[in-house]
């Protein structure tokens, strides 16, 4: 692993940045917006992990953060000019892992009807924030996929991740004995 020896380079001072492989693009580019939003999501997940006790849920969030680095590497590579690094792929089974976690949590939770307002205990509320950033990342990745090559598994992973974060928030509230607030439709 290469050591970071200098944080600032001054090469981005005029609104440009480098992709994997050295290709220069504007910081307003749809590609940078996509992987920048995934990076933002990872930061929100880091905050969530700091709120969770040691154990399976915290370990799963850290596993997701590691996978999001692979997603960022994939999105930060213009495949028309630079071949993908091995780290720009998800390991086999990572989408299935998220699906299994969703199924496991849903089987554990009592059945409830209605739409849930984001919130509850602090960790569950943070999980909901991460979920909404994840949905935005998914939209940014979809926009990038309209103009560039993006692996289908990247879109699938982020989509499953938002589902996982939704049910994880429910689980966190349940384990904390905090009732979720069900949306009261004012139009009844």
N, C-alpha and C positions, 0 to 999 in steps of 0.2 A: 504494500500500500504506500502510495506517495504521501509524504509529509507536507502539510501546508506550511509554507515558509513566509508567505506574504498574503495578507488579506485583501489589500487594495492594489489595483493594477493601473487605474486611471483609464483603462481602455474602454470603459462604458460611460465615460463622462459626457459623451455627445449622443447618448440614446441608442447605442448599439451594444450588442453582446455576442458572444461566441456560442455556437452549438457544439455538440460532440463532433469531433473531427475538424473543428476550427472554422466552420462556415459562419460568417458574420450576418446577423439579422437585426432589424429594429426591435427595440424593447417593447414596442406596441404590437408586434407580430402575434397572430393567432396561436402559433406554436408556443411562444413564450408564455402567453396567457394560460394555455393548457397545462404546461408542466409547472408553472408558477402556482396555479391553483392547487395542483396535487401537492406541492411543497407546503402550501398553507394548510392543507388538510392534515399533512403529517405533523405539523406543529400543533394543531388542535388535538390530534391524537396523543401527542407527547404530554400535553396538559392533562388530558383524560387519564393517561397511564399513571401520572403522578398522583392522581386522586384515588386510584384503585389499590386495594390491598394486594400484597404479593399473592400470586396464584394464577389460575388458568386464564381468567379474563384479561388480566394485565399482560400475561405472556402472549395472548392472542393479539392484543393491540400492538405490542412491540413487533410481533411477526408481521402484522399488516404494515407497520412503518417500514420495515425492511423491504417488503414487496413494493411499497410505493416508491422507493429509490429506484427499483428496476423499472417501474412504470415511467418515472421521470427520465431515466436514461433513454428509454424507448422513444418518448415524446420529444426529447431534446436531440434526436438524430434525424436529420433530413435524409431519408433512405434513398432519395434520388441522387445523392452526392456522397454519402458515407455509409458503409456497411454497418449493420447493427453489431455492437459488442455482445459478447455472451451475457453480460449483466443486464442487457436490455430485454431479457425474456423473463417470464415468470416460471418458477419451477413447476414441474408436473404436479397437478393435484391442488393447486392453491385456490382455484375457483371452487372445486369440490369441497375443500376445507371450509370455506365460508358458508357454502350451502349446508354442510353438515352442522355447523354451529347454529345457523338459523333454525334448522329442524330440531336440534337438541333443545334450544331455548324455548321454542314454541311448544314443545311437548311438556316442558317443565312449568310453563306459566298457566295460571287459570284463564279460562276463556273469558274475554270481555268484548263487548260490542261498542261501536262508536269510534269516532275519530278522537285521537289523543292530542291535547295541547302540549307542546314541548315544555318540559320543565320537570318538576319533582325535586329530588335531592340534587345537590350540586354536581355530583359526578354524572347523574343521568341527564341533567340539563346540558352539561358540557358534551355529552355523547350526542345529544340532539343538535348542538351547534356543529359538531363534526359531521353529522349526517347531512345537514343542509349545505355545508361546504363541499361535501362529497358529491351531492347532486349538482352543484355548480360545476365542479370539476368534470363530471360526466357530460354536462352540456358543452363545456369548452373542448373536451376531447372529441365530441361529436362534430363540432364546428371544424376542428382541425382535420378530422377524417373526410370532410367534404372537399378539402383542397390538397391533402397529402396522404401518403400511406401511413395507416395506423393499424397495428395488429388488432384483430377482432377480440382477442383474449384480453387486451387492455381495457376495452370498453366493457366487456363482460365482467371483468374483475371489479371495476369501479361501481358498476351497477349492483353487483351482489354485495359489495361492501356497504353501500347505503342501506340495503335491506338488513344486513347484519347489525349495523349501528342502531337501526330503529328497534330491533328486538332486544339488543343489548341494553339500551336505555330502559326498556320495560323491565328487564331482568334486574338491573341495578336498583330501580325503584322498588320492585317487589322484595328484593333481598334487604332493602333498607326500611321496609314497612312503611313506605310512602305511597299513598294513593295517587294514581294518575288522575289528571283532570280531564274529563271527557267534554268535548266541545258541545256546548248547548246551542243548538241551531235556533237563532232568533227568528227565523222565518217559519217556524212551526205553525 
